[in-house]
């Protein structure tokens, strides 16, 4: 079964759908970090060295298994020559 088909099937469940969309902001941020890092040709290890941490910390962040602080995300953005934009807006 293709991911697209499985996703469509799972999204028919209201509980799954609510949880899936609740996680979207986190995954959007993680995708942006990964895409920027890859576009720049920077490995996880090199990014970690730029901000004074380890590759495993970057791997946990990119996999969604970390709960980073705003300060940590600022370090990531700076190391990737990017701006961090955090906002709260009406739904």
C-alpha positions in Angstrom: 0.0 0.0 0.0 1.3 3.4 -0.9 1.7 6.1 1.8 -0.8 8.4 0.1 -3.4 5.6 0.2 -2.7 4.7 3.8 -2.8 8.3 4.9 -6.2 8.9 3.2 -7.5 5.8 4.9 -6.2 6.8 8.3 -7.5 10.3 8.0 -11.0 9.0 7.9 -10.7 8.3 11.6 -11.6 11.6 13.4 -9.2 10.9 16.3 -6.3 10.2 14.0 -7.1 13.2 11.9 -7.1 15.6 14.9 -3.8 14.3 16.1 -2.2 14.3 12.7 -3.1 18.0 12.1 -2.2 19.0 15.6 1.4 17.9 14.9 1.6 19.7 11.6 3.5 22.8 12.9 6.2 20.7 14.4 6.7 18.7 11.3 6.7 21.8 9.1 9.5 23.2 11.2 11.5 19.9 11.1 11.0 19.7 7.3 12.3 23.2 6.9 15.4 22.5 9.1 16.2 19.3 7.1 15.6 20.9 3.7 17.8 23.8 4.6 20.6 21.6 6.0 20.5 19.3 2.9 20.4 22.3 0.5 23.5 23.7 2.1 25.3 20.3 2.0 25.7 20.2 5.8 25.7 16.9 7.5 24.1 16.3 10.9 27.5 16.0 12.4 28.7 19.3 10.9 25.6 21.1 12.0 26.1 19.7 15.5 29.7 21.0 15.5 28.5 24.4 14.5 26.3 24.8 17.5 28.3 22.8 20.0 26.3 19.7 20.4 26.4 16.1 19.1 25.1 14.5 15.9 22.7 12.4 17.9 21.0 15.5 19.3 20.5 16.7 15.7 19.2 13.3 14.7 16.6 13.3 17.6 15.5 16.8 16.6 15.1 15.9 12.9 13.2 12.8 13.8 10.7 14.6 16.0 11.8 13.0 19.2 13.1 16.2 20.8 11.4 19.1 22.4 13.8 22.0 21.5 13.8 25.3 23.2 13.5 28.6 21.2 17.1 29.3 22.1 18.2 26.0 20.6 16.2 26.6 17.5 17.8 30.0 17.2 21.2 28.3 17.2 20.1 25.9 14.5 18.8 28.8 12.4 22.0 30.8 12.8 24.1 27.8 11.9 22.0 27.3 8.8 22.2 31.0 7.9 18.5 31.3 8.3 16.0 33.3 10.3 13.7 31.6 12.9 10.1 32.8 12.6 7.8 31.8 15.5 4.4 33.2 15.5 0.9 32.9 17.1 -2.0 33.9 14.9 -5.7 33.5 15.0 -7.1 30.2 13.6 
